Amino acid sequence: MTGSFHSLYYTDCLPGQGLRGGAGFQFQAVSSGVTHEEMTLVQRSALYEPPVAWMRERRPVAEYPASLTHVFDGFYVTARGIYLGAEANGAREGNQFTHAVTTSQVDSYGMVRPAQLWDADWWSEKPAASTECPPLDAEPEPGPWGVDRVREWVLGQADAEEWLIALRSALELLSDKNKRRVLFVSDDPTPVLGWIAAGTLLLPQQEAVRVGFRVFATNPHQSQHDVLAVHPDWAGAYANVDGNSGFLVFDLMNGRHSTIEPTDAARHWVPQFLRADPFDVVDAIELTYQFTKGRAEQPADRLASSIILSGRELASPAEAGQLVTWLAGQAKLSIDDALEPLTEAVLQAQPDVKALRELDTAILRMAPSAPLAAKVGLALLTAELDAIATGKELPPGEPVKGAHPWSQEDRFAAAQLVEQVANSVPPQWMDRVLCTATRFDAQPSIAAFSAGADRFAQWWIEHPTPQLNPERWPDRGEYLVDLVKDKLRRQIATHPSTRQAVREHWWALLRPYAIELRDPLDATVIAATVERGGTQLRSETVRTLLPSVSVAQSPETIDTVWHALYQFASPTMDELAKFLDTAPPSLVTSTVVEAAFGLLDKALATTVTTQALDVLTRVVAIAGMPKSRRLQSLASQDAELTRWMAGIREGRVPPRKTPLIATEPVFNARGDELVGILQQAELVVGKLAIDQGGRFLHQMLVQQLPQRMADPQLGDKAVALLFVTGMAESCATEFVSRVEREIDKWGQKADEVRKSSIRNLLAPLEPKYVDVWDAARGKKPASRPQKSTQKPAPKPAQEPKQPPRRLGWLNRRKDNEGA
C-alpha cells in the first residue's frame, strides 16, 4: 500500500452492480488489495449521513450539502459523500454515494492535510463501470484549499487571529486526558473545512492526520470523531457555545465560540502563519516535531524552528537565553542550515554573558573549527570586557585559551578589544581584564595601553594586598612586572620604607623575576626569600642566580645564594668551579667555603677528578686547609704533584731524596696533563721525571703512551718516553713486558725513518739507551767491543736459519750495560 491509496465506492446498488452481487447498500467497487478491515472501518465511520428530518420533508437533493470525513483507526480513511435522493431500487429517500480512500502509511498524504482534499477534482460521484475502481496516487492533489489560499481565507474572516488561536489550542487539547471535542455549527461545509484545514496545518503532519473529523454529522454523540460539524437545522442544544455538552463549539452562523485558554504553541504559530510565509511556518512546525520526538514540545523548540525556517527574530534577551539552553542540549546540528541562523539570532538579541558563555561552549562542541566559533568567541570576549568596564561582577569563566579557530584578523581584533578596555578601565579592575585576555588567548601589546598599564602599576605598588598573580596574565605579566620593578627600583634608593615593603609583600611575587644580584631590588627579594627559610626556592630557580653571583660585589648576597644552593639545591662541581673562576677571592665567603668543602668531601670520597682537585686547590689557597683528613691528604698530594709537574714544564727536575707522595688516584686525575707535559719536555728531563715518578707514574705512562704513538707530531716522543719507562731501573717487570709488546707492535708497522727518529731522540741519553734500541732493531750496539778473530765452528748445513729474537730484549739491558 506504500505510495498510494486504496479507493472504495459505497452506494445503493442494483442487482449485480456491487461486490455482494445482490441489490442494496454495499461497496459498489474497490481497488485491488482492499482488505476487509478497511471496508469495515469505512462503513462504520466514514459514510455519508443523510439527515432523517430532511428526508421526511423530501427536500430537494440540491439542498443536501456534500460531506468530508476523516478517521484513523489502524488505517487512515478520508471520504467524500454526496446525497443522491431516491434509492436505486425504489422511490424511498436515503440514497447516497461515498468515495473513500484508505492507506496505512501516513507518508501517503505527503504534506497535505485531509481537510485540504475538500472539492478535489479526483473525487468520484458515481458508481464505477465494474466492481473494481482505480487506486489514488500518493500525495494527492488538494482541492482549492492550498496553503496560501487557506491563509488568505482565514485573514478574510472576522477576528481571524483570535479564532485561529482558539481552534489551534482546541486541536492541541484533544490529546489531553479530559479532552473536549470540537463542534462547528454551519450550514455550509466549505468554511468549516477551511477552519479545519487552517488548524491542522498548524499541527505536525503526523498529528494532523490523526485528527478525525466529520462534516456533517447528524448525531454528534454517536460519532467518535474529534471534530464534528452540524447543520443549524439539527444542531439543537449543541449550538450553545456556553453550554456543557462536552464540546468546544465554534458557531459560524453567529460568529461565536466557546471560551478556550490559548496554548503557548497556538500563540506562537498563528501570528507567524498569518504574517510570514505560510509554507515556511508549516515547515517550521514539522521541524519542531523532529526536534521533540520522544519528549514534550518546549518553547525553545518552536523558537529554533521559527528562526531556521521562517526568519523569526528573538524578542528579548530572555528568549535568547532559552534558545541558548536549547542549543546546549542538542547533540549535533547542521552548521549552515541550523547553527548559523540560530547563533546570529542569539547574537542580535544581545544576550548576557552567562548566555554567551553557554552558547560559546555549545558552538565549540558542535562546530569547533567553523568561522562561527570564532565569531561567537569574539562576541563573548566583547561582552565580558564590557561587563568588567562597567563594574559588573561575573562568575569565574572556564579557560577557553586556544579553543577558538581565530584567524590573524580575529586575533588582532581580540587584542584591540583588550587594549581599549585596559587603557580606560579603573586600575583595580585591570587584573580581571588581563585574566580574561589570557582565557581567550588574546595577546595585547602593552605599548597600546601604556597609560592604563602605568596607572595600574602605580596602584599596585600602593595596594600590594591582596596578592595578584601575573601568571594568569598574557606573557605571564612580564612587562607589567617589569614596570612595577622599575617603579620600586626608583623608590628603593630614596625611600627606606620601599625596601621593607619589598621584604614584606613583594618578595614572593618578584622571586621568579629576581635574577640580577647587582640590582638592589633583586638582591632584596632574594634575601627576603632566604630569610623565610628558602622553602620557596626551587633548585632550578637558585641556579639561575649563579651566573650573576660572582659579579654581585656583595658578600651578603653571595652568602644568601650559596646558603640556599647548598641547603636546598645540591650544587654541582661545575657550578662551584664556574663561580671560583669568576669570583675574586674576597667574595669567597665562609658560606661558600663551607659549601665547597662539603661538596668536595662528598665528591672526592668516590672519584678523584682534575676539576675537583683544581677546586680544592683554589679553596685551600683562600681559606686554608679543611678539617677533613681526606681533603687534607689529597690537597697535600696534589700540591706536591703539581709543583713537580711545574718543574718538568720549566725544564728542571731537581733530585729527590724521597719518592713522590701522590697516590694512584691523584696521578690518574692529573694523568692527561702530566703526559702532555712529558711529551713537550726534553727527553733528558722526561727520563729524570720517569726515574723519580715511581710505580704510579710508570703504570699511567704504560697505559696512556701507546694510545699516543700514532700522533703525527708527538708520536715519536711518545715511543721514546715509553722506551725510557721500560728502561727505568724501578720499572716493574709486568710494565717492562708490556713496553716490549707495545714497541714491537709499533716496530712492525713503522718504517726505518721513524725508527731512526726515535734513535736520534735517545742519543742525548746514556749510550745504553741507543744500544738497547739498536739491539731491538737487530743492529750491533755502538758500544760493544770487537769480536774474536777465531772463526766459529760452521753450522750443520741442514740446520734452518733462526728468526731474530725479539721478546725479552729490554730485559737484557743489564747485559748491554756490562758489555
Residue, then its C-alpha position, 0 to 999 in steps of 0.5 A: m500500500t506504500g505510495s498510494f491509496h486504496s479507493l472504495y465506492y459505497t452506494d445503493c446498488l442494483p442487482g449485480q452492480g456491487l461486490r455482494g452481487g445482490a441489490g442494496f447498500q454495499f461497496q459498489a467497487v474497490s481497488s485491488g488489495v482492499t482488505h476487509e478491515e478497511m471496508t469495515l472501518v469505512q462503513r462504520s465511520a466514514l459514510y455519508e449521513p443523510p439527515v432523517a428530518w430532511m428526508r421526511e420533508r423530501r427536500p430537494v437533493a440540491e439542498y443536501p450539502a456534500s460531506l468530508t470525513h476523516v478517521f484513523d483507526g489502524f488505517y487512515v480513511t478520508a471520504r467524500g459523500i454526496y446525497l443522491g435522493a431516491e434509492a436505486n431500487g425504489a422511490r424511498e429517500g436515503n440514497q447516497f454515494t461515498h468515495a473513500v480512500t484508505t492507506s496505512q502509511v501516513d507518508s501517503y498524504g505527503m504534506v497535505r492535510p485531509a481537510q485540504l482534499w475538500d472539492a478535489d477534482w479526483w473525487s468520484e460521484k458515481p458508481a464505477a463501470s465494474t466492481e473494481c475502481p482505480p487506486l489514488d496516487a500518493e500525495p494527492e492533489p488538494g482541492p482549492w484549499g492550498v496553503d496560501r489560499v487557506r491563509e488568505w481565507v482565514l485573514g478574510q474572516a472576522d477576528a481571524e487571529e483570535w479564532l485561529i488561536a482558539l481552534r489551534s489550542a482546541l486541536e492541541l487539547l484533544s490529546d489531553k486526558n479530559k479532552r473536549r471535542v470540537l463542534f462547528v455549527s454551519d450550514d455550509p461545509t466549505p468554511v468549516l473545512g477551511w477552519i479545519a484545514a487552517g488548524t491542522l496545518l498548524l499541527p505536525q503532519q503526523e498529528a494532523v492526520r490523526v485528527g478525525f473529523r466529520v462534516f456533517a454529522t447528524n448525531p454528534h454523540q454517536s460519532q467518535h470523531d474529534v471534530l464534528a460539524v452540524h447543520p443549524d437545522w439539527a444542531g439543537a442544544y449543541a449550538n450553545v457555545d456556553g453550554n456543557s455538552g462536552f464540546l468546544v463549539f465554534d458557531l459560524m452562523n453567529g460568529r461565536h465560540s466557546t471560551i478556550e485558554p490559548t496554548d503557548a504553541a497556538r500563540h506562537w504559530v498563528p501570528q507567524f502563519l498569518r504574517a510570514d510565509p505560510f509554507d515556511v511556518v508549516d515547515a517550521i512546525e514539522l521541524t519542531y516535531q523532529f526536534t521533540k520526538g520522544r519528549a514534550e514540545q518546549p518553547a525553545d523548540r518552536l523558537a529554533s524552528s521559527i528562526i531556521l525556517s521562517g526568519r523569526e527574530l528573538a524578542s528579548p534577551a530572555e528568549a535568547g537565553q532559552l534558545v541558548t539552553w536549547l542549543a546546549g542540549q542538542a547533540k549535533l546540528s547542521i552548521d549552515d542550515a541550523l547553527e548559523p541562523l540560530t547563533e546570529a539570532v542569539l547574537q542580535a538579541q544581545p544576550d548576557v554573558k552567562a548566555l554567551r558563555e553557554l552558547d560559546t561552549a555549545i558552538l565549540r562542541m558542535a562546530p569547533s573549527a567553523p568561522l562561527a566559533a570564532k565569531v561567537g568567541l569574539a562576541l563573548l570576549t566583547a561582552e565580558l570586557d564590557a561587563i568588567a568596564t562597567g563594574k559588573e561582577l561575573p562568575p569565574g569563566e572556564p579557560v577557553k585559551g586556544a579553543h577558538p579557530w581565530s584567524q590573524e584578523d580575529r586575533f588582532a581584533a581580540a587584542q584591540l578589544v583588550e587594549q581599549v578596555a585596559n587603557s580606560v578601565p579603573p586600575q583595580w579592575m585591570d587584573r580581571v581584564l588581563c585574566t580574561a585576555t589570557r582565557f581567550d588567548a588574546q595577546p595585547s601589546i602593552a605599548a597600546f595601553s601604556a597609560g592604563a598599564d602605568r596607572f595600574a602599576q602605580w596602584w599596585i605598588e600602593h595596594p600590594t594586598p591582596q596578592l595578584n598573580p601575573e601568571r594568569w596574565p598574557d606573557r605571564g605579566e612580564y612587562l607589567v612586572d617589569l614596570v612595577k620593578d622599575k617603579l620600586r627600583r626608583q623608590i628603593a634608593t630614596h625611600p627606606s620604607t620601599r625596601q621593607a615593603v619589598r621584604e614584606h609583600w613583594w618578595a614572593l611575587l618578584r622571586p621568579y623575576a629576581i635574577e640580577l644580584r647587582d640590582p638592589l631590588d633583586a638582591t632584596v627579594i632574594a634575601a627576603t626569600v632566604e630569610r623565610g627559610g628558602t622553602q620557596l626556592r626551587s633548585e632550578t630557580v637558585r641556579t639561575l642566580l649563579p651566573s650573576v653571583s660572582v659579579a654581585q660585589s656583595p658578600e651578603t648576597i653571595d652568602t644568601v645564594w650559596h646558603a640556599l644552593y647548598q641547603f636546598a639545591s645540591p650544587t654541582m662541581d661545575e657550578l662551584a668551579k664556574f663561580l671560583d673562576t669568576a669570583p675574586p677571592s674576597l667574595v669567597t665567603s665562609t658560606v661558600v667555603e663551607a659549601a665547597f668543602g662539603l661538596l668536595d668531601k662528598a665528591l672526592a670520597t668516590t672519584v678523584t677528578t682534575q676539576a675537583l682537585d683544581v677546586l680544592t686547590r683554589v679553596v685551600a689557597i683562600a681559606g686554608m686547609p679543611k678539617s677533613r683528613r681526606l681533603q687534607s691528604l689529597a690537597s697535600q698530594d696534589a700540591e706536591l704533584t703539581r709543583w713537580m709537574a711545574g718543574i718538568r714544564e720549566g725544564r728542571v727536575p731537581p733530585r729527590k731524596t724521597p719518592l713522590i707522595a701522590t697516590e694512584p688516584v691523584f696521578n690518574a686525575r692529573g694523568d692527561e696533563l702530566v703526559g702532555i707535559l712529558q711529551q713537550a719536555e726534553l727527553v733528558v728531563g722526561k727520563l729524570a721525571i720517569d726515574q723519580g715518578g715511581r710505580f704510579l707514574h710508570q703504570m699511567l705512562v704504560q697505559q696512556l703512551p701507546q694510545r699516543m704513538a700514532d700522533p703525527q707530531l708527538g708520536d715519536k716522543a711518545v715511543a721514546l718516553l715509553f722506551v725510557t719507562g721500560m728502561a727505568e731501573s724501578c720499572a716493574t717487570e709486568f710494565v717492562s713486558r708490556v713496553e716490549r709488546e707495545i714497541d714491537k707492535w709499533g716496530q712492525k708497522a713503522d718504517e726505518v725513518r721513524k725508527s731512526s727518529i726515535r734513535n736520534l731522540l735517545a742519543p742525548l741519553e746514556p749510550k745504553y739507551v741507543d744500544v738497547w734500541d739498536a739491539a731491538r732493531g737487530k743492529k750491533p750496539a755502538s758500544r760493544p767491543q770487537k769480536s774474536t778473530q777465531k772463526p766459529a765452528p760452521k753450522p750443520a748445513q741442514e740446520p734452518k736459519q733462526p728468526p731474530r729474537r725479539l721478546g725479552w730484549l729490554n730485559r737484557r739491558k743489564d747485559n748491554e750495560g756490562a758489555 
